[in-house]
């Protein structure tokens, strides 16, 4: 296949593809239907930003790259608290402890650097996501700008340069209108014309933030969709004005979707009441706890003393609760977990050595929220009830935007072929004629139609608890379609 000269990647954090419509996002919709739109693209599990970003960068599932949650207990780094991958300080601690190998797989940024190619990133998300998209930015001699400031990037000089040129960083308002505009200026007025990198990537923190705190279909959130859609058009206009526009490929993506929350469950308090003293990860203290628990609409449960009898008892307790949707435990079996009724973490490719003894997902379904959008589920907190959440296996959390356009598009097509965020890294390398490292599990989207496709449905049950998971595969790569509790 013909190689491309440059690649521009545009990521909209948390954007559901069913909200890319002619009314809500006319520019993005027009572009998507005019190019190659992978309408059934999928995130990974957990469908959380730092996990998904690592999968984008490495072209692999968590079993390969080792970022097994937005937060996870990692005693090799600290036994005193649960590691928070959104914090620059926790990332620095992990890197120092692990000799720089926090992400345990080769990224597309690493391959670019090894072949003398450049990657420039404009990021408005958390320090963790900024780090994960190109963890070797500094040693790779690449350029990463963070709208949050110098402390949130491996290349702080990028922030200093942009502040000198465009003025002070924008205020942190919600919705993030000012951050959208500032990031767009950095890309269109500096990165593309002046750095002119082989690969340019911009990461918008919206609509994810507004989905969480302003609700998915609210007027404020719809205004955010319109605003980021206008920013996308400015990017397209900048590319169209270049003399090499016809040689530039575009990849448009989101890292995960979201569903609306319907109620709240304090799982830590309930576990403690059931005789299993539990500590919330966000408390940053584990004194006196038998369990460390992360939250959202799913999480890990770590048994701090390694007592598997307690793990098994907690798993059975979870499956007896009406609020529980799905439960996973480690197992040598590819489908069923070590505790009857649970799925194996291998089934969702979460069986990295860092992975927990127990993973739970709160109950969700595809019923409609107050704004008519499908997808409702329980949460442990962190956003107001009614706000959006992601992390689990509901199809509307997993379904992502994924469009291959510009010089890479193979005509206009909307396809349901299995694809996902793990295909982004391999596609970037393929477009530039560079080799794909063996650790990448995804494949280039340019040959998506050439691979054999398989679809499977699995169930696990015990007593009245029944859970199901639908999975598709393409060329051996796994894509998680939808999981839920059935009984």
Residue pairs with C-beta under 8 A, 6 or more apart in sequence:
1 430
1 446
1 447
2 407
3 431
3 432
3 433
4 247
4 248
4 249
4 406
4 407
4 408
4 431
4 432
5 244
5 247
5 248
5 407
6 196
6 197
6 198
6 199
6 200
6 244
6 247
6 248
6 249
7 198
7 199
7 200
7 248
7 249
7 250
7 251
7 408
7 428
7 431
7 432
8 192
8 199
8 200
8 201
8 202
8 235
8 239
8 248
8 249
8 250
8 251
8 406
9 199
9 200
9 201
9 202
9 250
9 251
9 252
9 253
9 424
9 428
10 201
10 202
10 204
10 232
10 235
10 250
10 251
10 252
10 253
11 56
11 201
11 202
11 203
11 204
11 253
11 254
11 255
12 28
12 204
12 206
12 207
12 228
12 252
12 253
12 254
12 401
13 49
13 125
13 129
13 203
13 204
13 205
13 206
13 207
13 208
13 209
13 254
13 255
14 49
14 206
14 207
14 208
14 209
14 211
14 212
14 254
14 255
14 256
14 257
14 258
14 388
14 390
15 207
15 208
15 254
15 257
15 400
15 401
16 216
16 254
16 257
16 258
16 373
16 396
16 399
16 401
17 39
17 41
17 254
17 257
17 399
17 400
17 401
18 373
18 374
18 396
18 399
19 25
19 207
19 216
19 225
19 373
20 28
20 29
20 32
20 401
21 29
22 29
22 30
24 222
24 225
24 226
24 229
25 225
25 226
25 228
25 229
25 232
26 229
27 229
27 230
27 232
27 233
27 236
28 229
28 232
28 252
31 232
31 236
31 252
31 403
31 405
32 252
32 401
32 403
32 405
32 414
33 412
33 414
34 405
34 409
34 412
35 250
35 403
35 404
35 405
35 406
35 409
35 412
36 403
36 404
36 405
36 408
36 409
36 410
36 411
36 412
36 413
36 415
36 445
37 402
37 403
37 413
37 414
37 415
38 402
38 403
38 404
38 415
38 417
38 419
38 445
38 448
39 414
39 415
39 416
40 399
40 415
40 416
40 417
40 418
40 419
40 472
40 481
41 253
41 399
41 400
41 401
41 402
41 419
41 420
41 421
41 479
42 398
42 399
42 400
42 418
42 419
42 420
42 421
42 472
42 479
42 480
42 481
43 52
43 55
43 255
43 256
43 257
43 397
43 398
43 399
43 400
43 420
43 421
43 480
44 51
44 52
44 55
44 61
44 62
44 349
44 420
44 421
44 422
44 480
45 51
45 62
45 348
45 349
45 350
45 392
45 393
45 398
45 480
46 62
46 68
46 69
46 70
46 298
46 350
46 391
46 392
47 256
47 257
47 390
47 391
47 392
47 393
47 397
47 398
48 69
48 70
48 256
48 296
48 390
48 391
49 70
49 125
49 126
49 128
49 129
49 208
49 255
49 256
50 67
50 69
50 70
50 85
50 86
50 126
50 128
50 129
50 132
51 62
51 67
51 68
51 69
51 70
52 255
52 256
52 421
53 125
53 128
53 129
53 132
53 133
53 255
54 62
54 65
54 66
54 67
54 103
54 132
55 61
55 62
55 65
55 421
55 422
56 133
56 253
56 255
56 421
56 422
56 424
56 425
57 65
57 103
57 107
57 108
57 109
57 132
57 133
57 134
57 135
57 425
58 64
58 65
58 103
58 105
58 106
58 107
58 108
58 425
58 439
58 440
59 108
59 422
59 423
59 424
59 425
59 426
59 436
59 439
59 440
59 441
59 442
60 105
60 422
60 439
60 440
60 441
60 442
61 348
61 349
61 350
61 422
61 441
61 478
62 68
62 349
62 350
62 352
62 355
63 346
63 349
63 350
63 351
63 352
63 355
64 104
64 105
64 349
64 352
64 439
64 441
65 103
65 104
65 105
65 352
66 102
66 103
66 104
66 105
66 352
66 353
66 354
67 85
67 102
67 103
67 132
68 300
68 350
68 352
68 354
68 355
68 356
69 85
69 294
69 299
69 300
70 84
70 85
70 86
70 128
70 294
70 296
70 391
71 82
71 83
71 84
71 85
71 86
71 281
71 282
71 294
72 82
72 83
72 85
72 294
72 300
72 302
72 354
72 356
73 82
73 83
73 281
73 292
73 300
73 302
73 304
73 356
74 83
74 94
74 354
76 97
76 98
77 83
77 93
77 94
77 97
77 98
78 93
79 286
80 285
80 286
81 281
81 284
81 285
81 286
82 281
82 284
82 286
82 292
82 294
82 302
83 90
83 93
83 94
84 90
84 128
84 281
85 91
85 128
85 132
86 126
86 127
86 128
86 129
87 127
87 128
88 127
88 128
88 131
88 151
88 152
91 102
91 127
91 128
91 131
94 102
95 101
95 102
102 135
103 132
103 135
104 352
105 437
105 439
105 440
106 437
106 439
106 440
107 134
107 135
107 136
107 425
108 119
108 199
108 424
108 425
108 426
108 428
108 429
109 119
109 133
109 134
109 135
109 136
109 137
109 140
109 142
110 136
110 140
110 437
111 429
111 434
111 435
111 436
111 437
112 118
112 119
112 140
112 142
112 198
112 199
112 428
112 429
112 432
112 434
113 119
113 136
113 139
113 140
113 141
113 142
115 434
117 198
117 199
117 432
117 434
118 141
118 142
118 143
118 195
118 197
118 198
118 199
119 134
119 137
119 140
119 142
119 143
119 197
119 198
119 199
119 200
119 201
120 142
120 143
120 144
120 145
120 191
120 195
120 197
120 199
120 200
120 201
121 130
121 133
121 134
121 137
121 142
121 143
121 144
121 145
121 200
121 201
121 202
121 203
122 145
122 147
122 183
122 186
122 187
122 191
122 200
122 201
122 202
122 203
123 129
123 130
123 133
123 144
123 145
123 146
123 147
123 153
123 183
123 202
123 203
124 146
124 147
124 148
124 176
124 179
124 180
124 182
124 183
124 203
124 204
124 205
125 203
125 205
126 148
126 152
127 146
127 148
127 151
127 152
127 153
129 203
130 144
130 146
130 148
130 152
130 153
130 203
131 154
133 144
133 201
133 203
134 140
134 142
134 144
134 154
135 154
136 142
137 143
137 144
137 153
137 154
137 155
138 154
138 155
142 155
143 155
143 158
143 191
143 195
143 197
144 153
144 154
144 155
144 158
145 153
145 155
145 158
145 159
145 162
145 186
145 191
146 152
146 153
146 158
146 159
147 169
147 170
147 179
147 182
147 183
147 186
148 169
149 159
149 169
150 156
150 159
150 160
153 159
159 169
161 190
162 186
162 190
163 169
165 190
166 182
166 185
166 186
166 189
166 190
169 182
170 178
170 179
170 181
170 182
171 178
172 179
174 209
174 210
174 213
174 214
175 206
175 209
175 210
175 214
175 220
175 221
175 223
175 224
175 227
176 205
176 206
176 209
176 210
176 224
177 224
177 227
179 205
179 206
180 204
180 206
180 227
180 228
180 231
181 231
183 202
183 203
183 204
183 231
184 202
184 231
184 234
184 235
187 200
187 202
187 235
187 238
188 234
188 235
188 238
191 197
191 200
192 200
192 238
192 239
192 242
193 238
198 432
199 428
199 432
202 235
204 228
204 231
206 224
206 227
206 228
207 221
207 224
207 225
207 228
208 258
208 388
210 218
210 220
210 221
210 224
211 221
211 258
211 387
211 388
212 258
212 383
212 387
212 388
212 389
213 383
213 384
213 387
214 220
214 221
214 224
214 387
215 221
215 260
215 370
215 371
215 386
215 387
215 388
216 258
216 260
216 369
216 371
216 373
216 388
217 369
217 370
217 371
217 372
217 373
218 371
232 252
239 245
239 248
239 250
239 406
242 248
245 406
246 407
247 407
248 406
248 407
249 404
249 405
249 406
249 407
249 408
249 431
250 403
250 404
250 405
250 406
250 408
251 402
251 403
251 404
251 405
251 408
251 424
251 427
251 428
252 401
252 402
252 403
252 405
253 400
253 401
253 402
253 403
253 421
253 424
254 400
254 401
254 402
255 400
255 421
256 390
256 397
256 398
256 400
257 375
257 390
257 396
257 397
257 398
257 399
257 400
258 375
258 388
258 389
258 390
258 396
258 397
259 297
259 364
259 369
259 375
259 376
259 377
259 388
259 389
259 390
259 392
259 394
259 396
259 397
260 369
260 370
260 371
260 373
260 375
260 376
260 377
260 386
260 387
260 388
260 389
261 297
261 376
261 377
261 378
261 379
261 383
261 384
261 385
261 386
261 387
261 388
261 389
262 369
262 376
262 377
262 378
262 385
263 378
263 379
263 385
264 378
264 379
264 380
264 381
264 385
265 323
265 362
265 378
265 379
265 380
266 380
266 381
267 278
267 293
267 295
267 299
267 323
267 360
267 362
267 380
268 278
268 279
268 280
268 293
268 295
268 380
269 278
270 321
271 277
271 278
271 291
271 293
271 301
271 314
271 317
272 278
274 317
276 290
276 291
276 310
276 313
276 314
276 317
277 288
277 289
277 290
277 291
278 289
278 290
278 291
278 292
278 293
278 301
279 285
279 286
279 287
279 288
279 289
279 291
279 292
279 293
280 293
280 295
281 292
281 293
281 294
281 295
281 299
282 295
282 382
286 292
286 304
289 304
290 303
290 304
290 305
290 307
290 310
291 301
291 302
291 303
291 304
291 310
291 314
292 300
292 301
292 302
292 304
293 299
293 300
293 301
293 302
294 300
295 379
295 380
295 381
295 382
296 379
296 380
296 382
296 389
296 390
296 391
297 361
297 362
297 364
297 377
297 378
297 379
297 380
297 389
297 390
297 391
297 392
297 397
298 326
298 359
298 360
298 361
298 362
298 391
298 392
298 393
299 359
299 360
299 380
299 391
300 355
300 356
300 358
300 359
301 311
301 314
301 356
301 357
301 358
301 359
301 360
302 356
302 357
302 358
303 310
303 311
303 314
303 357
303 358
306 357
308 357
311 329
311 339
311 357
311 358
312 338
312 339
314 358
315 327
315 329
315 337
315 339
315 341
315 342
315 358
316 339
316 341
316 462
318 324
318 327
318 358
318 360
319 327
319 341
319 342
319 462
319 463
319 465
320 463
320 465
322 363
323 362
323 363
323 378
324 360
324 361
324 362
324 363
324 465
324 485
325 360
325 361
325 362
325 363
325 364
325 377
325 378
325 392
325 467
325 483
325 484
325 485
326 343
326 360
326 361
326 392
326 393
326 467
326 469
326 483
326 484
326 485
327 337
327 339
327 341
327 342
327 343
327 358
327 359
327 360
327 361
327 467
328 337
328 342
328 343
328 344
328 345
328 347
328 348
328 350
328 358
328 359
328 360
329 337
329 338
329 339
329 342
329 343
329 344
329 345
329 357
329 358
329 359
330 337
330 338
330 344
330 345
330 346
330 351
330 355
330 357
331 337
331 338
331 344
331 345
331 346
332 346
333 344
333 346
334 344
334 346
334 347
335 343
335 344
335 346
335 347
335 458
335 460
336 342
336 343
336 344
336 460
337 343
337 344
337 345
337 460
338 344
340 462
341 460
341 461
341 462
341 463
341 465
341 467
342 460
343 458
343 460
343 467
343 469
344 351
345 351
345 355
345 359
347 458
347 469
347 471
348 393
348 469
348 480
349 478
350 359
361 391
361 392
361 393
361 483
362 377
362 378
362 379
362 380
362 392
363 377
363 378
363 484
363 485
364 375
364 376
364 377
364 378
364 392
364 394
364 397
364 484
365 375
365 376
365 377
365 394
365 484
366 374
366 375
366 376
366 394
366 395
366 396
367 374
367 375
367 376
368 374
368 376
369 375
369 376
369 386
370 386
373 396
374 396
375 394
375 395
375 396
375 397
377 389
377 392
377 394
379 385
379 389
382 389
383 389
389 397
390 397
391 397
392 483
393 469
393 480
393 482
393 483
393 484
394 482
394 483
394 484
395 481
395 482
398 480
398 481
398 482
400 420
400 421
402 419
402 420
402 421
402 423
402 424
402 445
404 410
404 427
404 445
404 446
408 427
408 431
408 445
408 446
410 446
415 448
415 449
417 448
417 449
417 453
417 474
418 453
418 455
418 472
418 473
418 474
418 477
418 479
419 445
419 448
419 474
419 479
420 442
420 477
420 479
421 442
422 440
422 441
422 442
422 477
423 442
423 443
423 444
423 445
423 448
423 477
424 442
425 440
425 442
426 436
426 440
426 442
426 443
426 444
427 442
427 444
427 445
427 446
429 435
429 436
429 444
430 436
430 444
430 446
431 444
431 446
436 444
441 476
441 477
441 478
442 477
443 451
443 474
443 475
443 477
448 474
451 474
451 475
452 474
452 475
453 472
453 473
453 474
454 472
454 473
455 470
455 471
455 472
455 473
455 481
456 470
456 471
456 472
456 473
457 468
457 469
457 470
457 471
458 468
458 469
458 470
458 471
459 466
459 467
459 468
459 469
459 486
460 466
460 467
461 467
461 487
464 487
465 485
465 487
466 485
466 486
466 487
467 483
467 484
467 485
467 486
468 483
468 484
468 485
468 486
469 480
469 482
469 483
470 480
470 481
470 482
470 483
471 478
471 479
471 480
471 481
472 478
472 479
472 481
473 479
